[in-house]
Amino acid sequence: MIEHNVFWQFRHDASQETIRSVAKALLDMGTHIPSIKRARWYDNLSREQRDKGFHHMIALWFEDRSALEAYLAHPHHQSVSGDILLPALAQGVESLLVFDRQAEDGTDGR
């Protein structure tokens, strides 16, 4: 199982409604992209002020690397990313961080 984590820096003027709309669009991708096994949205709760503006993230789980690649190339992913997510980010693709990992048993988002 591959866990695909993406962290974002939203524009400073992005409203909570905008952030909720982005979260909903991203979480709903699984209804259009069959290779997504699970999706979870997380808000940063840390009080350490070391998040460098990355206050939100999504974790997506895929069966394997080829399923992740199918998701990345999927037209619906491209549409959500380009039309909904990127306009809400502080500096476009420079405002995101991606971290993929091999999820071991018991750490696959269940």
Backbone atoms as SQL, in Angstrom:
CREATE TABLE atoms (id INTEGER PRIMARY KEY, chain TEXT, resi INTEGER, resn TEXT, atom TEXT, x REAL, y REAL, z REAL);
INSERT INTO atoms VALUES
  (1, 'A', 1, 'MET', 'N', 0.857, -1.174, 0.000),
  (2, 'A', 1, 'MET', 'CA', 0.000, 0.000, 0.000),
  (3, 'A', 1, 'MET', 'C', 0.904, 1.237, 0.000),
  (4, 'A', 2, 'ILE', 'N', 0.563, 2.198, -0.844),
  (5, 'A', 2, 'ILE', 'CA', 1.294, 3.468, -0.918),
  (6, 'A', 2, 'ILE', 'C', 0.435, 4.557, -0.277),
  (7, 'A', 3, 'GLU', 'N', 1.030, 5.310, 0.628),
  (8, 'A', 3, 'GLU', 'CA', 0.363, 6.465, 1.231),
  (9, 'A', 3, 'GLU', 'C', 0.940, 7.721, 0.586),
  (10, 'A', 4, 'HIS', 'N', 0.057, 8.501, -0.028),
  (11, 'A', 4, 'HIS', 'CA', 0.423, 9.729, -0.741),
  (12, 'A', 4, 'HIS', 'C', -0.070, 10.899, 0.107),
  (13, 'A', 5, 'ASN', 'N', 0.855, 11.669, 0.681),
  (14, 'A', 5, 'ASN', 'CA', 0.526, 12.799, 1.552),
  (15, 'A', 5, 'ASN', 'C', 0.880, 14.104, 0.850),
  (16, 'A', 6, 'VAL', 'N', -0.062, 15.033, 0.867),
  (17, 'A', 6, 'VAL', 'CA', 0.176, 16.339, 0.252),
  (18, 'A', 6, 'VAL', 'C', -0.192, 17.417, 1.275),
  (19, 'A', 7, 'PHE', 'N', 0.738, 18.326, 1.505),
  (20, 'A', 7, 'PHE', 'CA', 0.571, 19.442, 2.442),
  (21, 'A', 7, 'PHE', 'C', 0.464, 20.732, 1.629),
  (22, 'A', 8, 'TRP', 'N', -0.346, 21.705, 2.114),
  (23, 'A', 8, 'TRP', 'CA', -0.547, 22.947, 1.377),
  (24, 'A', 8, 'TRP', 'C', -0.349, 24.184, 2.222),
  (25, 'A', 9, 'GLN', 'N', 0.062, 25.248, 1.537),
  (26, 'A', 9, 'GLN', 'CA', 0.056, 26.603, 2.090),
  (27, 'A', 9, 'GLN', 'C', -1.020, 27.364, 1.317),
  (28, 'A', 10, 'PHE', 'N', -2.146, 27.593, 1.949),
  (29, 'A', 10, 'PHE', 'CA', -3.212, 28.349, 1.300),
  (30, 'A', 10, 'PHE', 'C', -2.887, 29.838, 1.312),
  (31, 'A', 11, 'ARG', 'N', -3.495, 30.571, 0.387),
  (32, 'A', 11, 'ARG', 'CA', -3.360, 32.030, 0.378),
  (33, 'A', 11, 'ARG', 'C', -3.789, 32.569, 1.740),
  (34, 'A', 12, 'HIS', 'N', -3.182, 33.660, 2.155),
  (35, 'A', 12, 'HIS', 'CA', -3.529, 34.257, 3.450),
  (36, 'A', 12, 'HIS', 'C', -4.978, 34.736, 3.478),
  (37, 'A', 13, 'ASP', 'N', -5.518, 35.096, 2.314),
  (38, 'A', 13, 'ASP', 'CA', -6.900, 35.568, 2.268),
  (39, 'A', 13, 'ASP', 'C', -7.895, 34.454, 1.956),
  (40, 'A', 14, 'ALA', 'N', -7.449, 33.205, 1.935),
  (41, 'A', 14, 'ALA', 'CA', -8.364, 32.084, 1.680),
  (42, 'A', 14, 'ALA', 'C', -9.303, 31.925, 2.879),
  (43, 'A', 15, 'SER', 'N', -10.586, 31.959, 2.610),
  (44, 'A', 15, 'SER', 'CA', -11.575, 31.827, 3.682),
  (45, 'A', 15, 'SER', 'C', -11.700, 30.363, 4.107),
  (46, 'A', 16, 'GLN', 'N', -12.287, 30.158, 5.268),
  (47, 'A', 16, 'GLN', 'CA', -12.550, 28.791, 5.725),
  (48, 'A', 16, 'GLN', 'C', -13.485, 28.076, 4.751),
  (49, 'A', 17, 'GLU', 'N', -14.399, 28.822, 4.154),
  (50, 'A', 17, 'GLU', 'CA', -15.303, 28.237, 3.154),
  (51, 'A', 17, 'GLU', 'C', -14.510, 27.736, 1.945),
  (52, 'A', 18, 'THR', 'N', -13.543, 28.519, 1.490),
  (53, 'A', 18, 'THR', 'CA', -12.695, 28.098, 0.371),
  (54, 'A', 18, 'THR', 'C', -11.922, 26.840, 0.732),
  (55, 'A', 19, 'ILE', 'N', -11.347, 26.820, 1.922),
  (56, 'A', 19, 'ILE', 'CA', -10.573, 25.653, 2.357),
  (57, 'A', 19, 'ILE', 'C', -11.475, 24.428, 2.460),
  (58, 'A', 20, 'ARG', 'N', -12.692, 24.597, 2.993),
  (59, 'A', 20, 'ARG', 'CA', -13.637, 23.472, 3.066),
  (60, 'A', 20, 'ARG', 'C', -14.019, 22.986, 1.676),
  (61, 'A', 21, 'SER', 'N', -14.190, 23.902, 0.731),
  (62, 'A', 21, 'SER', 'CA', -14.528, 23.516, -0.646),
  (63, 'A', 21, 'SER', 'C', -13.400, 22.723, -1.291),
  (64, 'A', 22, 'VAL', 'N', -12.168, 23.157, -1.053),
  (65, 'A', 22, 'VAL', 'CA', -11.007, 22.424, -1.572),
  (66, 'A', 22, 'VAL', 'C', -10.972, 21.030, -0.951),
  (67, 'A', 23, 'ALA', 'N', -11.142, 20.957, 0.366),
  (68, 'A', 23, 'ALA', 'CA', -11.116, 19.662, 1.054),
  (69, 'A', 23, 'ALA', 'C', -12.180, 18.730, 0.495),
  (70, 'A', 24, 'LYS', 'N', -13.391, 19.235, 0.314),
  (71, 'A', 24, 'LYS', 'CA', -14.481, 18.406, -0.215),
  (72, 'A', 24, 'LYS', 'C', -14.154, 17.908, -1.611),
  (73, 'A', 25, 'ALA', 'N', -13.665, 18.786, -2.469),
  (74, 'A', 25, 'ALA', 'CA', -13.328, 18.385, -3.842),
  (75, 'A', 25, 'ALA', 'C', -12.248, 17.306, -3.846),
  (76, 'A', 26, 'LEU', 'N', -11.251, 17.464, -2.988),
  (77, 'A', 26, 'LEU', 'CA', -10.167, 16.482, -2.930),
  (78, 'A', 26, 'LEU', 'C', -10.657, 15.155, -2.361),
  (79, 'A', 27, 'LEU', 'N', -11.434, 15.209, -1.296),
  (80, 'A', 27, 'LEU', 'CA', -11.934, 13.974, -0.692),
  (81, 'A', 27, 'LEU', 'C', -12.919, 13.251, -1.604),
  (82, 'A', 28, 'ASP', 'N', -13.649, 13.985, -2.429),
  (83, 'A', 28, 'ASP', 'CA', -14.614, 13.383, -3.354),
  (84, 'A', 28, 'ASP', 'C', -13.960, 12.773, -4.590),
  (85, 'A', 29, 'MET', 'N', -12.656, 12.971, -4.770),
  (86, 'A', 29, 'MET', 'CA', -11.995, 12.417, -5.960),
  (87, 'A', 29, 'MET', 'C', -12.136, 10.902, -6.039),
  (88, 'A', 30, 'GLY', 'N', -12.245, 10.243, -4.891),
  (89, 'A', 30, 'GLY', 'CA', -12.372, 8.789, -4.880),
  (90, 'A', 30, 'GLY', 'C', -13.610, 8.276, -5.587),
  (91, 'A', 31, 'THR', 'N', -14.646, 9.115, -5.711),
  (92, 'A', 31, 'THR', 'CA', -15.847, 8.689, -6.435),
  (93, 'A', 31, 'THR', 'C', -15.628, 8.719, -7.940),
  (94, 'A', 32, 'HIS', 'N', -14.579, 9.380, -8.389),
  (95, 'A', 32, 'HIS', 'CA', -14.262, 9.497, -9.812),
  (96, 'A', 32, 'HIS', 'C', -13.012, 8.728, -10.209),
  (97, 'A', 33, 'ILE', 'N', -12.152, 8.454, -9.240),
  (98, 'A', 33, 'ILE', 'CA', -10.858, 7.826, -9.526),
  (99, 'A', 33, 'ILE', 'C', -10.790, 6.519, -8.737),
  (100, 'A', 34, 'PRO', 'N', -11.007, 5.394, -9.412),
  (101, 'A', 34, 'PRO', 'CA', -11.100, 4.121, -8.694),
  (102, 'A', 34, 'PRO', 'C', -9.822, 3.661, -8.007),
  (103, 'A', 35, 'SER', 'N', -8.674, 4.171, -8.385),
  (104, 'A', 35, 'SER', 'CA', -7.432, 3.699, -7.757),
  (105, 'A', 35, 'SER', 'C', -7.243, 4.244, -6.337),
  (106, 'A', 36, 'ILE', 'N', -8.035, 5.252, -5.931),
  (107, 'A', 36, 'ILE', 'CA', -7.964, 5.767, -4.559),
  (108, 'A', 36, 'ILE', 'C', -8.701, 4.792, -3.642),
  (109, 'A', 37, 'LYS', 'N', -7.974, 4.196, -2.713),
  (110, 'A', 37, 'LYS', 'CA', -8.581, 3.252, -1.763),
  (111, 'A', 37, 'LYS', 'C', -9.217, 3.973, -0.580),
  (112, 'A', 38, 'ARG', 'N', -8.554, 5.005, -0.078),
  (113, 'A', 38, 'ARG', 'CA', -9.038, 5.793, 1.050),
  (114, 'A', 38, 'ARG', 'C', -8.487, 7.201, 0.944),
  (115, 'A', 39, 'ALA', 'N', -9.204, 8.131, 1.568),
  (116, 'A', 39, 'ALA', 'CA', -8.743, 9.524, 1.598),
  (117, 'A', 39, 'ALA', 'C', -9.092, 10.120, 2.959),
  (118, 'A', 40, 'ARG', 'N', -8.151, 10.868, 3.518),
  (119, 'A', 40, 'ARG', 'CA', -8.373, 11.552, 4.798),
  (120, 'A', 40, 'ARG', 'C', -7.789, 12.962, 4.714),
  (121, 'A', 41, 'TRP', 'N', -8.504, 13.922, 5.266),
  (122, 'A', 41, 'TRP', 'CA', -8.067, 15.318, 5.350),
  (123, 'A', 41, 'TRP', 'C', -7.666, 15.594, 6.792),
  (124, 'A', 42, 'TYR', 'N', -6.577, 16.311, 6.970),
  (125, 'A', 42, 'TYR', 'CA', -6.104, 16.632, 8.317),
  (126, 'A', 42, 'TYR', 'C', -5.768, 18.120, 8.415),
  (127, 'A', 43, 'ASP', 'N', -6.072, 18.690, 9.574),
  (128, 'A', 43, 'ASP', 'CA', -5.673, 20.056, 9.900),
  (129, 'A', 43, 'ASP', 'C', -4.535, 19.969, 10.912),
  (130, 'A', 44, 'ASN', 'N', -3.555, 20.829, 10.780),
  (131, 'A', 44, 'ASN', 'CA', -2.422, 20.845, 11.702),
  (132, 'A', 44, 'ASN', 'C', -2.874, 21.423, 13.044),
  (133, 'A', 45, 'LEU', 'N', -2.656, 20.682, 14.099),
  (134, 'A', 45, 'LEU', 'CA', -3.035, 21.125, 15.443),
  (135, 'A', 45, 'LEU', 'C', -1.844, 21.581, 16.271),
  (136, 'A', 46, 'SER', 'N', -0.662, 21.530, 15.709),
  (137, 'A', 46, 'SER', 'CA', 0.551, 21.855, 16.455),
  (138, 'A', 46, 'SER', 'C', 0.553, 23.313, 16.897),
  (139, 'A', 47, 'ARG', 'N', 1.036, 23.529, 18.112),
  (140, 'A', 47, 'ARG', 'CA', 1.189, 24.884, 18.638),
  (141, 'A', 47, 'ARG', 'C', 2.642, 25.330, 18.570),
  (142, 'A', 48, 'GLU', 'N', 3.500, 24.521, 17.942),
  (143, 'A', 48, 'GLU', 'CA', 4.934, 24.806, 17.916),
  (144, 'A', 48, 'GLU', 'C', 5.328, 25.882, 16.907),
  (145, 'A', 49, 'GLN', 'N', 4.429, 26.257, 16.018),
  (146, 'A', 49, 'GLN', 'CA', 4.689, 27.271, 14.996),
  (147, 'A', 49, 'GLN', 'C', 5.900, 26.919, 14.143),
  (148, 'A', 50, 'ARG', 'N', 6.004, 25.660, 13.773),
  (149, 'A', 50, 'ARG', 'CA', 7.089, 25.188, 12.912),
  (150, 'A', 50, 'ARG', 'C', 6.535, 24.579, 11.626),
  (151, 'A', 51, 'ASP', 'N', 5.294, 24.923, 11.296),
  (152, 'A', 51, 'ASP', 'CA', 4.644, 24.303, 10.142),
  (153, 'A', 51, 'ASP', 'C', 4.964, 24.980, 8.817),
  (154, 'A', 52, 'LYS', 'N', 5.666, 26.106, 8.863),
  (155, 'A', 52, 'LYS', 'CA', 6.053, 26.861, 7.668),
  (156, 'A', 52, 'LYS', 'C', 4.855, 27.171, 6.758),
  (157, 'A', 53, 'GLY', 'N', 3.685, 27.335, 7.383),
  (158, 'A', 53, 'GLY', 'CA', 2.484, 27.684, 6.636),
  (159, 'A', 53, 'GLY', 'C', 1.718, 26.499, 6.081),
  (160, 'A', 54, 'PHE', 'N', 2.196, 25.295, 6.320),
  (161, 'A', 54, 'PHE', 'CA', 1.494, 24.090, 5.862),
  (162, 'A', 54, 'PHE', 'C', 0.498, 23.675, 6.947),
  (163, 'A', 55, 'HIS', 'N', -0.715, 24.203, 6.856),
  (164, 'A', 55, 'HIS', 'CA', -1.712, 24.004, 7.898),
  (165, 'A', 55, 'HIS', 'C', -2.673, 22.854, 7.619),
  (166, 'A', 56, 'HIS', 'N', -2.670, 22.326, 6.392),
  (167, 'A', 56, 'HIS', 'CA', -3.628, 21.288, 6.008),
  (168, 'A', 56, 'HIS', 'C', -2.924, 20.251, 5.144),
  (169, 'A', 57, 'MET', 'N', -3.457, 19.032, 5.181),
  (170, 'A', 57, 'MET', 'CA', -2.912, 17.977, 4.329),
  (171, 'A', 57, 'MET', 'C', -4.001, 16.971, 3.993),
  (172, 'A', 58, 'ILE', 'N', -3.748, 16.235, 2.937),
  (173, 'A', 58, 'ILE', 'CA', -4.587, 15.097, 2.600),
  (174, 'A', 58, 'ILE', 'C', -3.688, 13.879, 2.507),
  (175, 'A', 59, 'ALA', 'N', -4.213, 12.755, 2.945),
  (176, 'A', 59, 'ALA', 'CA', -3.529, 11.470, 2.790),
  (177, 'A', 59, 'ALA', 'C', -4.422, 10.597, 1.920),
  (178, 'A', 60, 'LEU', 'N', -3.845, 10.050, 0.873),
  (179, 'A', 60, 'LEU', 'CA', -4.552, 9.139, -0.032),
  (180, 'A', 60, 'LEU', 'C', -3.808, 7.819, -0.047),
  (181, 'A', 61, 'TRP', 'N', -4.546, 6.717, -0.077),
  (182, 'A', 61, 'TRP', 'CA', -3.925, 5.395, -0.092),
  (183, 'A', 61, 'TRP', 'C', -4.230, 4.689, -1.402),
  (184, 'A', 62, 'PHE', 'N', -3.189, 4.049, -1.940),
  (185, 'A', 62, 'PHE', 'CA', -3.262, 3.333, -3.209),
  (186, 'A', 62, 'PHE', 'C', -2.690, 1.939, -3.025),
  (187, 'A', 63, 'GLU', 'N', -3.205, 1.004, -3.797),
  (188, 'A', 63, 'GLU', 'CA', -2.749, -0.384, -3.687),
  (189, 'A', 63, 'GLU', 'C', -1.257, -0.522, -3.962),
  (190, 'A', 64, 'ASP', 'N', -0.768, 0.216, -4.965),
  (191, 'A', 64, 'ASP', 'CA', 0.646, 0.112, -5.334),
  (192, 'A', 64, 'ASP', 'C', 1.052, 1.352, -6.121),
  (193, 'A', 65, 'ARG', 'N', 2.298, 1.394, -6.542),
  (194, 'A', 65, 'ARG', 'CA', 2.843, 2.548, -7.258),
  (195, 'A', 65, 'ARG', 'C', 2.085, 2.794, -8.571),
  (196, 'A', 66, 'SER', 'N', 1.704, 1.744, -9.281),
  (197, 'A', 66, 'SER', 'CA', 0.991, 1.936, -10.553),
  (198, 'A', 66, 'SER', 'C', -0.387, 2.553, -10.321),
  (199, 'A', 67, 'ALA', 'N', -1.040, 2.229, -9.206),
  (200, 'A', 67, 'ALA', 'CA', -2.326, 2.850, -8.877),
  (201, 'A', 67, 'ALA', 'C', -2.143, 4.337, -8.580),
  (202, 'A', 68, 'LEU', 'N', -1.061, 4.690, -7.892),
  (203, 'A', 68, 'LEU', 'CA', -0.744, 6.098, -7.641),
  (204, 'A', 68, 'LEU', 'C', -0.487, 6.826, -8.958),
  (205, 'A', 69, 'GLU', 'N', 0.275, 6.211, -9.840),
  (206, 'A', 69, 'GLU', 'CA', 0.562, 6.825, -11.144),
  (207, 'A', 69, 'GLU', 'C', -0.721, 7.028, -11.948),
  (208, 'A', 70, 'ALA', 'N', -1.648, 6.063, -11.878),
  (209, 'A', 70, 'ALA', 'CA', -2.931, 6.202, -12.584),
  (210, 'A', 70, 'ALA', 'C', -3.708, 7.395, -12.042),
  (211, 'A', 71, 'TYR', 'N', -3.681, 7.586, -10.728),
  (212, 'A', 71, 'TYR', 'CA', -4.333, 8.735, -10.099),
  (213, 'A', 71, 'TYR', 'C', -3.706, 10.049, -10.567),
  (214, 'A', 72, 'LEU', 'N', -2.379, 10.109, -10.550),
  (215, 'A', 72, 'LEU', 'CA', -1.692, 11.349, -10.929),
  (216, 'A', 72, 'LEU', 'C', -2.020, 11.765, -12.358),
  (217, 'A', 73, 'ALA', 'N', -2.207, 10.798, -13.244),
  (218, 'A', 73, 'ALA', 'CA', -2.494, 11.092, -14.649),
  (219, 'A', 73, 'ALA', 'C', -3.986, 11.238, -14.938),
  (220, 'A', 74, 'HIS', 'N', -4.832, 10.912, -13.990),
  (221, 'A', 74, 'HIS', 'CA', -6.279, 10.899, -14.217),
  (222, 'A', 74, 'HIS', 'C', -6.795, 12.317, -14.514),
  (223, 'A', 75, 'PRO', 'N', -7.651, 12.466, -15.526),
  (224, 'A', 75, 'PRO', 'CA', -8.181, 13.795, -15.872),
  (225, 'A', 75, 'PRO', 'C', -8.926, 14.481, -14.722),
  (226, 'A', 76, 'HIS', 'N', -9.617, 13.702, -13.890),
  (227, 'A', 76, 'HIS', 'CA', -10.341, 14.338, -12.779),
  (228, 'A', 76, 'HIS', 'C', -9.363, 14.922, -11.758),
  (229, 'A', 77, 'HIS', 'N', -8.277, 14.217, -11.481),
  (230, 'A', 77, 'HIS', 'CA', -7.244, 14.752, -10.583),
  (231, 'A', 77, 'HIS', 'C', -6.663, 16.031, -11.169),
  (232, 'A', 78, 'GLN', 'N', -6.362, 16.020, -12.448),
  (233, 'A', 78, 'GLN', 'CA', -5.809, 17.203, -13.105),
  (234, 'A', 78, 'GLN', 'C', -6.776, 18.383, -13.018),
  (235, 'A', 79, 'SER', 'N', -8.064, 18.109, -13.206),
  (236, 'A', 79, 'SER', 'CA', -9.078, 19.166, -13.150),
  (237, 'A', 79, 'SER', 'C', -9.208, 19.747, -11.743),
  (238, 'A', 80, 'VAL', 'N', -9.321, 18.890, -10.739),
  (239, 'A', 80, 'VAL', 'CA', -9.447, 19.367, -9.355),
  (240, 'A', 80, 'VAL', 'C', -8.202, 20.155, -8.955),
  (241, 'A', 81, 'SER', 'N', -7.045, 19.634, -9.300),
  (242, 'A', 81, 'SER', 'CA', -5.794, 20.321, -8.947),
  (243, 'A', 81, 'SER', 'C', -5.696, 21.683, -9.614),
  (244, 'A', 82, 'GLY', 'N', -5.944, 21.724, -10.911),
  (245, 'A', 82, 'GLY', 'CA', -5.769, 22.961, -11.664),
  (246, 'A', 82, 'GLY', 'C', -6.860, 23.990, -11.458),
  (247, 'A', 83, 'ASP', 'N', -8.107, 23.529, -11.328),
  (248, 'A', 83, 'ASP', 'CA', -9.242, 24.450, -11.270),
  (249, 'A', 83, 'ASP', 'C', -9.656, 24.840, -9.855),
  (250, 'A', 84, 'ILE', 'N', -9.406, 23.970, -8.885),
  (251, 'A', 84, 'ILE', 'CA', -9.897, 24.214, -7.526),
  (252, 'A', 84, 'ILE', 'C', -8.754, 24.444, -6.540),
  (253, 'A', 85, 'LEU', 'N', -7.769, 23.554, -6.540),
  (254, 'A', 85, 'LEU', 'CA', -6.701, 23.644, -5.543),
  (255, 'A', 85, 'LEU', 'C', -5.712, 24.766, -5.830),
  (256, 'A', 86, 'LEU', 'N', -5.069, 24.739, -6.982),
  (257, 'A', 86, 'LEU', 'CA', -3.984, 25.692, -7.262),
  (258, 'A', 86, 'LEU', 'C', -4.386, 27.154, -7.104),
  (259, 'A', 87, 'PRO', 'N', -5.597, 27.573, -7.540),
  (260, 'A', 87, 'PRO', 'CA', -5.964, 28.983, -7.341),
  (261, 'A', 87, 'PRO', 'C', -6.058, 29.398, -5.869),
  (262, 'A', 88, 'ALA', 'N', -6.225, 28.431, -4.966),
  (263, 'A', 88, 'ALA', 'CA', -6.356, 28.747, -3.541),
  (264, 'A', 88, 'ALA', 'C', -5.013, 28.770, -2.816),
  (265, 'A', 89, 'LEU', 'N', -3.948, 28.359, -3.498),
  (266, 'A', 89, 'LEU', 'CA', -2.639, 28.267, -2.850),
  (267, 'A', 89, 'LEU', 'C', -1.877, 29.586, -2.900),
  (268, 'A', 90, 'ALA', 'N', -1.014, 29.777, -1.922),
  (269, 'A', 90, 'ALA', 'CA', -0.251, 31.021, -1.802),
  (270, 'A', 90, 'ALA', 'C', 0.615, 31.278, -3.030),
  (271, 'A', 91, 'GLN', 'N', 1.323, 30.249, -3.510),
  (272, 'A', 91, 'GLN', 'CA', 2.240, 30.417, -4.645),
  (273, 'A', 91, 'GLN', 'C', 2.162, 29.230, -5.598),
  (274, 'A', 92, 'GLY', 'N', 0.959, 28.794, -5.919),
  (275, 'A', 92, 'GLY', 'CA', 0.790, 27.683, -6.854),
  (276, 'A', 92, 'GLY', 'C', 1.510, 26.429, -6.392),
  (277, 'A', 93, 'VAL', 'N', 2.144, 25.725, -7.324),
  (278, 'A', 93, 'VAL', 'CA', 2.801, 24.457, -6.979),
  (279, 'A', 93, 'VAL', 'C', 3.942, 24.639, -5.987),
  (280, 'A', 94, 'GLU', 'N', 4.471, 25.845, -5.859),
  (281, 'A', 94, 'GLU', 'CA', 5.516, 26.096, -4.861),
  (282, 'A', 94, 'GLU', 'C', 4.962, 26.039, -3.443),
  (283, 'A', 95, 'SER', 'N', 3.637, 26.021, -3.307),
  (284, 'A', 95, 'SER', 'CA', 2.986, 26.020, -1.998),
  (285, 'A', 95, 'SER', 'C', 2.500, 24.639, -1.589),
  (286, 'A', 96, 'LEU', 'N', 3.060, 23.611, -2.200),
  (287, 'A', 96, 'LEU', 'CA', 2.690, 22.270, -1.775),
  (288, 'A', 96, 'LEU', 'C', 3.916, 21.408, -1.564),
  (289, 'A', 97, 'LEU', 'N', 3.738, 20.429, -0.710),
  (290, 'A', 97, 'LEU', 'CA', 4.792, 19.485, -0.361),
  (291, 'A', 97, 'LEU', 'C', 4.192, 18.097, -0.470),
  (292, 'A', 98, 'VAL', 'N', 4.871, 17.195, -1.171),
  (293, 'A', 98, 'VAL', 'CA', 4.386, 15.827, -1.355),
  (294, 'A', 98, 'VAL', 'C', 5.330, 14.871, -0.642),
  (295, 'A', 99, 'PHE', 'N', 4.743, 13.918, 0.072),
  (296, 'A', 99, 'PHE', 'CA', 5.525, 12.894, 0.766),
  (297, 'A', 99, 'PHE', 'C', 4.809, 11.562, 0.570),
  (298, 'A', 100, 'ASP', 'N', 5.405, 10.668, -0.215),
  (299, 'A', 100, 'ASP', 'CA', 4.852, 9.336, -0.444),
  (300, 'A', 100, 'ASP', 'C', 5.632, 8.331, 0.382),
  (301, 'A', 101, 'ARG', 'N', 4.936, 7.333, 0.892),
  (302, 'A', 101, 'ARG', 'CA', 5.627, 6.311, 1.669),
  (303, 'A', 101, 'ARG', 'C', 4.959, 4.960, 1.468),
  (304, 'A', 102, 'GLN', 'N', 5.730, 3.928, 1.712),
  (305, 'A', 102, 'GLN', 'CA', 5.200, 2.570, 1.730),
  (306, 'A', 102, 'GLN', 'C', 4.511, 2.388, 3.071),
  (307, 'A', 103, 'ALA', 'N', 3.197, 2.191, 3.069),
  (308, 'A', 103, 'ALA', 'CA', 2.453, 2.007, 4.316),
  (309, 'A', 103, 'ALA', 'C', 2.568, 0.554, 4.746),
  (310, 'A', 104, 'GLU', 'N', 3.025, 0.350, 5.949),
  (311, 'A', 104, 'GLU', 'CA', 3.156, -1.009, 6.492),
  (312, 'A', 104, 'GLU', 'C', 1.810, -1.456, 7.053),
  (313, 'A', 105, 'ASP', 'N', 1.680, -2.726, 7.348),
  (314, 'A', 105, 'ASP', 'CA', 0.445, -3.243, 7.933),
  (315, 'A', 105, 'ASP', 'C', 0.082, -2.444, 9.173),
  (316, 'A', 106, 'GLY', 'N', -1.197, -2.062, 9.254),
  (317, 'A', 106, 'GLY', 'CA', -1.673, -1.321, 10.413),
  (318, 'A', 106, 'GLY', 'C', -1.483, 0.177, 10.306),
  (319, 'A', 107, 'THR', 'N', -0.837, 0.666, 9.239),
  (320, 'A', 107, 'THR', 'CA', -0.622, 2.110, 9.089),
  (321, 'A', 107, 'THR', 'C', -1.158, 2.599, 7.758),
  (322, 'A', 108, 'ASP', 'N', -2.224, 1.964, 7.273),
  (323, 'A', 108, 'ASP', 'CA', -2.738, 2.296, 5.945),
  (324, 'A', 108, 'ASP', 'C', -4.007, 3.136, 5.981),
  (325, 'A', 109, 'GLY', 'N', -4.234, 3.878, 7.067),
  (326, 'A', 109, 'GLY', 'CA', -5.340, 4.822, 7.123),
  (327, 'A', 109, 'GLY', 'C', -6.672, 4.231, 7.504),
  (328, 'A', 110, 'ARG', 'N', -6.697, 2.999, 7.956),
  (329, 'A', 110, 'ARG', 'CA', -7.980, 2.383, 8.326),
  (330, 'A', 110, 'ARG', 'C', -8.454, 2.871, 9.661);
